[in-house]
């Protein structure tokens, strides 16, 4: 996706993530909802981890008791 965005362009993503341990119902639902799309929950604590290294101003907002997120940021500008 980043290869198709101009320098200084905006990227946004959203999805499920592992909720805090106190939000057990959210984690149970997440496992149920994602069972057709994933084989492991590895990396679901911070699914935006790779974007953190590529988008210098990445912001993440948790949703649904921490069981989902929206993340957005701007790609680096050339020469910056």
N, C-alpha and C positions, 0 to 999 in steps of 0.2 A: 504494500500500500504506500509506503513512504517513497518508493521510487517514482510514483506518479503524482507526487505533490511538489509544487514549486518551493524553493527556499523561502522560508517565512510563511508557508502555508499552514492552515489549521487542520488538526486531526482530532477526531472524537471517537470514542468507543464506549460500549456499555456491555454488561454481562453479569453473570452470577459469580459469587466468590464465597469462600468459607466465612461464615458468620462467627462472631465471638462464641466461646464455649457456653456462655450463659444463655445464648439464643439457640438452644438445641432444636426447637421446632423449625427454625429457619434452615438449619443444616440438614435436617431430615428431609424437608421439602426440596432443598437444593439437590441432594443426592437423587431423589425421586425424579425431579424434573430433568436432570442432566443425564440420566442413565442411558438414554438412547444415543447420546452424543459424545460421551467420555468413557474411558476405561479405568481411569484413576483420578483421584482428587489432588494429585501432586501439583503444586503450584497454584492451587486455588486460594491460598491465603493472600497472594498479591499477583493476580493474573496480568497486571499492567507492568510487571517488572522490566520487561525488555523495552517498553516505551519510555521508562524512566531514564534510560541511558541515551535515548534518541531524541527526546523532546525536553530541552532544558527547563521549560517552565510548566511541566506537566502538573495538573491539578486533578485530584481524585475526590469525588464526593460519594460516600457510602449511602446506600438506600436500603429499604426493607429490613430493618434491624441488622444491617451489616451483611445481609445475604446477597446483595447486588451492589453495583457501582456504576458510576458514569465518570469517565476520565477524558480530559481534553488538554491540548497544548499546541504549541507552534513549533514547526521545524526550524532548525538553525538557518540563519541567513548565510549566503556565501560570503566568505571573508570575515565572518564575525566570530 
